[in-house]
Amino acid sequence: MGSKLTATHMIMFYHREMLHDPDMRARYADRFGYSLTTPSTWEELDRQIRFFHAPAAGRYGGLLFRTPGYLAWEWWVRFHAKGYWPFSPDMTPQISEEAGITALEELIAITDCLVPETSSLGLFENWSRYAKGDVYCNIGWGGTQKYLNSPQSPMRGRMVHGPTPGGKVGNELLPTPYFNWGWSFVVGTASTQKELGYLFSLFAVTPAMSTLAVRQADGFFDPYREEHYSDPGVQDAYSEPFLKVQRATLEGAIPDLYLKGQSEYFQTLGRGLDRALHGDVTPQVALTRVAQQWEVITSRAGRESQVKRWSQLRSRYPPEARRLLRDIA
């Protein structure tokens, strides 16, 4: 038997009191000529993180992940926001060109305005640290919200949510919410009870049973059915404002890299990004090496079949993303 069925994608968390503080809003508008609102682009988010970062005043700009296992997801969204596909139609990596390098340089540059210990924080440590209430923004998932929305959390009711930022392609906004973590029930080929496993899987995702699982305050099942969003228990576990954002971003999210060898592609990317983050290599060298390793992974998986899978995956991107994303000539 495999794992659970859940639909998980990255969500931004903003400290409501900082975002809505009248003095902060006036200072921000005076300095930048923009209103202080939830950011729609990474450029805006990075500007806000720098604005709020004031360690001497006991305030930090952000708590974005900076560990190899989570680092690749942020870069992946930043890269797409530049307006390019990560692979050409023939599976040639396009990540080591200017767009990819710039996305990594920006990721590295903003790191100085994050909580100092962010480079050592795992998933649960991240939640606990953000709950202290002295950080402007964080990035997470439904499980993050369940923790921060719990009755004992100091951040309960003090957050504004939004999708991961996008970018500008010409004068148009390219939204890039990202579905990066989806698990399903599966039945192993070696199982001696395949029919039983299949029937249990069907039972577990029925409206009644899946709703019971999703509404568990200490669980990690996120909403993915119509019934989940109208259930009072689910609404209490997540809060209605979060569910509104979660549902909208789920419907318009770019898919994960659902190719054979997905974990190998992303583990290679995470290690390369981490080396650049620590200054062992330049961003260009890091991404060039990752691209070279990706070519090996693709060849090992079977280039012809990977090209077909990638073509199918590109067709699953949201219409607006398909229209604006480009291949590097």
C-alpha positions in Angstrom: 0.0 0.0 0.0 1.3 3.5 -0.8 0.7 6.8 0.7 -2.1 9.3 1.2 -4.0 11.3 -1.4 -3.6 15.0 -0.9 -3.3 18.1 -3.0 -0.6 20.3 -1.6 0.9 23.5 -3.1 2.9 26.4 -1.8 1.2 29.3 -0.1 2.6 32.6 1.2 1.9 33.7 4.7 2.1 37.4 5.7 2.0 39.0 9.2 -1.3 40.8 9.1 -0.3 43.4 11.7 2.9 44.4 9.8 1.2 44.4 6.5 -1.7 46.6 7.7 0.3 48.9 10.1 -0.6 52.5 9.1 2.9 53.8 9.8 4.6 51.0 7.8 2.2 51.5 4.9 2.8 55.3 4.8 6.6 54.8 5.0 6.6 52.1 2.3 4.5 54.2 -0.1 6.7 57.3 0.6 9.9 55.3 -0.1 8.9 53.2 -3.1 5.8 54.9 -4.6 3.8 51.7 -4.2 1.1 50.7 -1.9 2.0 48.0 0.6 -0.2 45.1 -0.4 0.3 41.3 -0.8 2.9 41.1 -3.5 2.1 39.7 -7.0 5.8 39.4 -8.1 9.0 38.2 -6.6 10.5 41.6 -7.1 7.7 43.1 -4.9 8.2 40.3 -2.3 11.9 40.8 -2.1 11.4 44.6 -1.7 9.0 44.0 1.1 11.2 41.5 2.9 14.1 44.1 2.8 11.8 46.8 4.0 10.5 44.9 7.1 13.9 43.4 8.0 15.1 45.2 11.1 16.9 42.8 13.5 17.8 45.6 15.9 14.1 46.3 16.3 13.4 42.6 16.8 11.8 42.2 13.4 12.8 39.9 10.5 11.8 40.1 6.8 11.2 36.4 6.0 11.5 32.8 6.8 11.9 31.2 3.4 13.5 27.8 3.4 17.3 27.6 2.8 18.0 23.9 3.2 18.8 21.6 0.2 15.6 19.6 0.5 13.3 22.6 0.2 15.4 25.2 -1.6 14.7 23.9 -5.1 11.0 24.6 -4.8 11.4 28.4 -4.3 13.9 28.6 -7.2 11.6 26.6 -9.4 8.9 29.2 -8.9 11.3 32.2 -9.3 12.6 30.7 -12.5 9.1 30.1 -14.0 8.2 33.7 -13.1 11.0 34.9 -15.4 8.8 33.5 -18.3 10.7 30.5 -19.5 10.2 26.7 -19.7 12.8 24.7 -17.7 13.2 22.3 -20.7 12.9 22.9 -24.4 10.5 20.6 -26.3 13.3 18.1 -26.9 14.2 18.1 -23.1 17.3 20.3 -23.4 17.6 22.0 -20.0 17.1 25.8 -20.2 17.9 26.6 -16.6 21.5 27.7 -16.9 20.8 30.7 -19.2 20.3 34.3 -17.9 16.8 33.8 -16.5 17.9 30.9 -14.3 21.1 32.6 -13.1 19.2 35.8 -12.3 16.6 33.8 -10.3 19.3 32.2 -8.3 21.2 35.4 -7.7 18.0 37.0 -6.4 17.3 34.0 -4.2 20.8 34.3 -2.7 20.7 38.1 -2.3 17.5 38.1 -0.2 18.9 35.4 2.1 20.6 38.1 4.2 17.1 39.5 5.1 15.8 36.2 6.4 15.8 34.9 10.0 19.5 33.9 10.6 18.8 30.3 11.6 16.7 29.6 8.5 19.5 27.6 6.9 19.2 25.0 9.6 15.4 24.8 10.0 13.4 21.9 8.7 9.7 21.8 8.1 8.4 21.7 11.7 11.1 24.0 13.0 10.0 26.5 10.4 6.5 26.5 11.7 7.5 26.8 15.3 9.9 29.7 14.5 7.3 31.7 12.5 4.7 31.2 15.3 6.8 33.5 17.5 5.3 36.5 15.6 8.4 38.6 14.7 8.7 37.6 11.0 6.9 39.3 8.1 6.5 36.5 5.6 6.8 32.7 5.4 6.2 30.1 2.7 4.4 26.8 3.4 1.5 24.5 2.8 -1.8 23.4 4.3 0.0 21.7 7.2 1.7 25.0 7.9 -1.7 26.7 8.2 -3.1 24.0 10.5 -0.2 24.5 12.9 -0.3 28.3 12.8 -4.1 28.3 13.0 -4.2 26.0 16.0 -5.8 27.5 19.3 -2.4 27.5 21.0 -0.6 29.3 18.1 0.4 33.0 18.8 -0.2 33.6 15.0 -3.8 32.3 14.9 -5.9 34.9 13.1 -2.9 37.2 12.5 -2.0 36.2 8.9 -2.9 37.2 5.4 -2.4 34.5 2.7 -1.5 34.6 -1.0 -0.2 32.5 -3.8 3.5 32.3 -4.5 4.5 35.4 -6.5 4.8 35.5 -10.2 6.7 37.8 -12.6 6.3 40.2 -15.4 6.6 39.0 -19.1 6.7 42.2 -21.0 3.9 44.2 -19.5 1.8 41.2 -18.5 1.7 39.5 -15.1 2.6 35.8 -15.2 1.0 34.1 -12.1 3.0 31.1 -10.9 1.3 29.4 -8.0 2.9 26.0 -7.7 1.5 22.5 -7.0 4.6 20.8 -5.6 3.5 18.1 -3.3 0.8 15.6 -4.3 0.6 12.1 -3.0 -1.8 9.3 -3.9 -2.9 5.9 -2.6 -1.2 3.2 -4.6 -1.2 -0.6 -4.6 2.2 -2.3 -4.9 2.8 -4.8 -7.7 4.0 -7.3 -5.2 0.9 -7.1 -3.1 -1.0 -10.4 -2.5 -4.2 -8.4 -1.8 -4.4 -6.1 -4.8 -8.2 -5.9 -4.8 -8.4 -5.2 -1.1 -5.9 -2.4 -1.5 -7.8 -1.0 -4.4 -11.1 -1.1 -2.5 -9.5 0.6 0.5 -8.1 3.3 -1.7 -11.6 4.0 -3.1 -13.1 4.0 0.4 -10.4 6.4 1.7 -11.2 9.1 -0.9 -15.0 9.0 -0.6 -16.5 12.3 0.4 -17.3 11.2 3.9 -14.0 9.5 4.8 -11.7 12.0 3.1 -13.5 14.9 4.8 -12.9 13.2 8.2 -9.2 13.0 7.4 -8.8 16.5 6.1 -10.6 18.1 9.1 -8.1 16.6 11.6 -6.3 19.5 13.2 -3.1 17.6 13.7 -3.2 15.8 10.3 -1.5 16.6 7.0 -4.3 15.9 4.5 -5.2 19.1 2.6 -8.6 19.8 0.9 -9.0 18.6 -2.7 -12.8 17.8 -3.0 -15.8 20.2 -3.3 -17.1 18.8 0.0 -14.0 19.7 1.9 -14.4 23.4 1.4 -17.9 23.6 2.8 -17.3 21.4 5.8 -17.3 23.3 9.2 -14.6 21.1 10.6 -12.3 21.8 7.7 -13.1 25.5 7.9 -12.2 25.5 11.6 -9.0 23.7 11.0 -7.8 26.0 8.2 -9.9 29.2 8.5 -12.1 30.3 5.7 -9.7 33.1 4.4 -6.9 30.5 3.9 -9.2 28.0 2.2 -10.3 30.7 -0.3 -6.7 31.3 -1.3 -5.8 27.6 -1.2 -8.6 26.7 -3.5 -7.9 29.5 -6.0 -4.2 28.7 -6.2 -4.9 24.9 -6.5 -7.1 25.5 -9.5 -4.5 27.7 -11.3 -1.2 26.1 -10.2 1.6 25.1 -12.4 2.3 21.3 -12.0 5.3 19.7 -10.4 7.9 18.1 -12.7 6.0 14.8 -13.2 8.6 13.0 -15.2 10.3 9.7 -14.6 13.2 10.5 -12.2 11.5 13.5 -10.7 13.2 13.1 -7.4 16.6 12.7 -9.0 16.1 15.9 -11.1 15.1 17.9 -8.0 17.7 16.4 -5.6 20.4 17.3 -8.2 18.9 20.8 -8.5 18.8 21.3 -4.7 22.4 20.3 -4.2 23.5 22.7 -7.0 21.5 25.6 -5.6 22.9 24.9 -2.1 26.5 25.0 -3.3 25.9 28.4 -4.9 24.1 29.6 -1.8 27.1 28.8 0.3 29.5 30.4 -2.2 31.3 27.2 -3.2 30.5 27.9 -6.9 29.0 30.8 -8.8 25.3 30.6 -9.8 26.3 30.1 -13.4 28.6 27.2 -12.7 26.1 25.6 -10.3 23.3 25.7 -12.8 25.5 24.6 -15.7 26.5 21.5 -13.8 22.9 20.8 -12.8 21.9 21.1 -16.5 24.6 18.7 -17.5 23.5 16.2 -14.8 19.9 16.6 -16.0 21.0 15.5 -19.5 22.4 12.3 -18.0 19.2 11.7 -16.0 17.1 12.2 -19.1 19.2 9.8 -21.2 19.1 7.2 -18.5 15.3 7.5 -18.2 14.9 7.3 -22.0 15.0 10.6 -23.9 12.2 9.7 -26.4 9.8 8.7 -23.6 10.8 11.7 -21.5 10.1 14.1 -24.5 6.6 12.6 -24.8 6.0 13.0 -21.0 7.3 16.6 -21.0 5.0 17.5 -24.0 2.0 16.1 -22.1 3.1 17.9 -18.9 3.5 21.3 -20.7 -0.1 20.9 -22.0 -1.2 20.6 -18.3 0.1 24.0 -17.3 -2.6 26.7 -16.8 -3.6 28.5 -20.1 -2.1 31.8 -19.0 1.3 30.2 -18.2 1.3 28.3 -21.5 0.7 31.5 -23.4 3.4 33.5 -21.7 6.2 30.9 -21.1 8.8 30.8 -23.7 11.6 28.6 -25.0 15.1 30.0 -25.2 16.0 30.4 -28.9 
